């Protein structure tokens, strides 16, 4: 895994966290236990600090950066989905930042918010707990009920299970040139994020 010291400050990652070898960590990055950092994820803490609290998931090709005025904090159990950009802001506990979404400087997403895919949270926006946000720029379209929060990462969520399994069994290997006759299937399953069949608006 590419890991870089910057101005004498090195990343710190708990031993119970899985970081893919193609992820990149630079400078003042602190990652707690039980986290999953996927391939292509970039956590670059050169202008400030990045804190990723326990059980968070930073998925493939997500970019986490900071600004001089604002550290980036990813709270416990939050999910930063594939290709998302999180910059100098706070993502609350058990939030889900959707695929290819952007959260800009000084924004605050309260606990258990859902940011829809391809959305943009502008500078300084604050969203209260359980907000559903969508659009460019993002707007709050409604509030989630407790039953709708199916992605909760409470230590036994999909990505926490994946973290534990990856620490045990994910390793680089040689390609096969043909499919084996008794080929196994992986056992880890991921749940799609749903909102109990309700419309977002």
C-alpha positions in Angstrom: 0.0 0.0 0.0 1.4 3.4 -0.9 1.9 5.2 2.4 3.7 8.5 2.6 5.1 10.7 5.4 4.6 14.4 4.9 6.6 17.0 6.9 7.5 14.3 9.4 3.8 13.2 9.9 2.9 9.6 9.1 -0.5 7.9 8.6 -1.7 5.9 11.6 -4.0 2.9 10.9 -5.4 0.5 13.5 -4.4 -3.1 13.0 -8.0 -4.2 12.8 -8.6 -2.1 9.6 -8.2 -3.4 6.1 -6.5 -1.2 3.5 -6.2 -2.4 0.0 -2.7 -2.3 -1.5 -3.8 0.1 -4.2 -5.2 2.7 -1.8 -3.0 5.7 -1.0 -2.5 7.4 2.4 -0.5 10.6 2.7 0.4 12.6 5.8 -1.8 13.3 8.8 -4.3 10.4 8.3 -5.7 8.6 11.3 -7.9 5.5 10.7 -9.7 3.7 13.5 -10.5 0.0 13.9 -12.8 -2.0 11.7 -12.6 0.2 8.7 -12.5 -0.8 5.0 -10.4 1.3 2.6 -10.9 0.0 -0.9 -8.7 -0.1 -4.0 -7.9 3.3 -5.6 -9.0 5.2 -2.5 -6.9 8.3 -1.9 -6.6 9.9 1.6 -4.4 12.9 1.3 -3.8 14.9 4.5 -1.3 17.6 3.6 -3.1 20.8 4.4 -4.8 19.4 7.5 -5.9 16.2 9.2 -8.2 13.3 8.0 -9.8 11.3 10.8 -11.7 8.1 9.8 -13.5 6.7 12.9 -14.2 3.0 13.6 -16.3 0.9 11.2 -16.3 3.4 8.4 -16.0 2.3 4.8 -14.1 4.3 2.1 -14.9 2.5 -1.1 -13.1 2.2 -4.4 -11.7 5.4 -6.0 -13.1 7.7 -3.3 -11.0 10.8 -2.7 -10.7 12.3 0.8 -8.8 15.6 1.1 -8.6 18.5 3.5 -8.4 22.3 3.4 -6.3 24.6 5.5 -9.3 25.8 7.4 -11.1 22.5 7.9 -10.0 19.0 8.8 -12.0 16.1 7.2 -13.8 13.9 9.7 -15.6 10.7 8.7 -17.6 9.6 11.8 -18.1 6.1 13.1 -19.8 3.7 10.6 -20.1 6.2 7.7 -19.9 5.0 4.2 -18.1 6.9 1.4 -19.2 5.1 -1.8 -17.3 4.5 -5.0 -15.9 7.5 -6.7 -17.1 10.0 -4.1 -15.1 13.2 -3.2 -15.1 14.4 0.4 -13.2 17.7 1.0 -12.6 19.6 4.2 -16.0 18.6 5.8 -17.6 16.4 8.4 -19.6 13.3 7.5 -21.7 12.2 10.5 -22.1 8.8 12.2 -23.7 6.1 9.9 -24.1 8.5 7.0 -24.0 7.2 3.4 -22.4 9.4 0.8 -23.6 8.0 -2.5 -21.6 6.9 -5.6 -19.8 9.8 -7.3 -21.2 12.4 -4.9 -19.2 15.4 -3.7 -19.2 17.0 -0.2 -17.3 20.4 -0.2 -15.5 22.4 2.5 -17.2 23.2 5.8 -20.2 21.1 5.0 -21.7 19.0 7.9 -23.8 16.0 7.3 -25.5 15.0 10.5 -25.8 11.4 11.7 -27.6 8.9 9.5 -28.0 11.2 6.5 -28.2 9.7 3.0 -26.7 11.7 0.1 -28.0 10.3 -3.2 -25.5 9.3 -6.0 -24.2 12.0 -8.2 -25.1 14.8 -5.8 -23.1 17.9 -4.7 -23.2 19.3 -1.2 -22.0 22.9 -1.4 -19.6 24.7 0.9 -20.9 25.3 4.4 -24.2 23.4 4.0 -25.5 21.7 7.2 -27.9 18.8 7.0 -29.7 17.7 10.2 -29.8 14.0 11.3 -31.5 11.5 8.9 -31.8 14.0 6.0 -32.1 12.6 2.5 -30.2 14.9 0.2 -30.0 14.9 -3.6 -29.3 17.1 -6.6 -26.7 19.6 -7.8 -26.6 21.5 -5.6 -28.0 19.1 -3.0 -31.3 19.9 -1.3 -32.9 18.2 1.6 -35.9 16.3 0.2 -37.2 14.5 3.3 -36.2 12.8 6.6 -35.6 9.1 7.0 -37.4 6.9 9.5 -35.4 4.6 11.7 -36.7 1.6 9.8 -35.3 2.9 6.5 -31.7 3.1 7.7 -30.7 -0.3 6.3 -27.0 0.5 5.7 -26.1 1.0 9.4 -22.6 0.1 10.1 -22.8 -1.0 13.8 -19.9 -3.4 13.7 -21.8 -6.2 11.8 -22.6 -4.3 8.6 -21.6 -5.6 5.1 -18.4 -3.7 5.0 -17.4 -4.7 8.6 -17.8 -8.3 7.6 -15.8 -7.7 4.4 -13.1 -6.0 6.5 -12.7 -9.0 8.7 -12.7 -11.4 5.8 -10.3 -9.3 3.7 -7.8 -9.3 6.6 -7.9 -13.1 6.6 -8.2 -14.1 3.0 -7.7 -11.3 0.4 -4.3 -11.7 -1.2 -2.6 -11.1 -4.5 -2.6 -14.2 -6.8 -1.9 -15.4 -10.3 -4.6 -15.4 -13.0 -6.2 -18.6 -14.0 -6.6 -19.2 -17.8 -9.7 -21.2 -17.6 -12.6 -21.8 -15.2 -12.3 -24.7 -12.8 -15.0 -27.3 -13.1 -15.9 -27.0 -9.4 -15.4 -23.2 -9.1 -16.5 -21.8 -5.7 -18.5 -18.6 -5.2 -17.7 -16.0 -2.6 -19.8 -16.1 0.5 -19.9 -12.4 1.5 -23.1 -10.7 0.4 -23.9 -6.9 0.2 -27.3 -5.4 0.7 -28.5 -2.7 -1.6 -29.5 0.6 0.0 -33.3 0.8 -0.2 -35.8 3.2 1.3 -38.6 0.7 2.0 -40.1 1.3 -1.4 -40.8 5.0 -0.7 -40.0 7.7 -3.2 -37.2 10.1 -2.3 -39.4 13.1 -2.9 
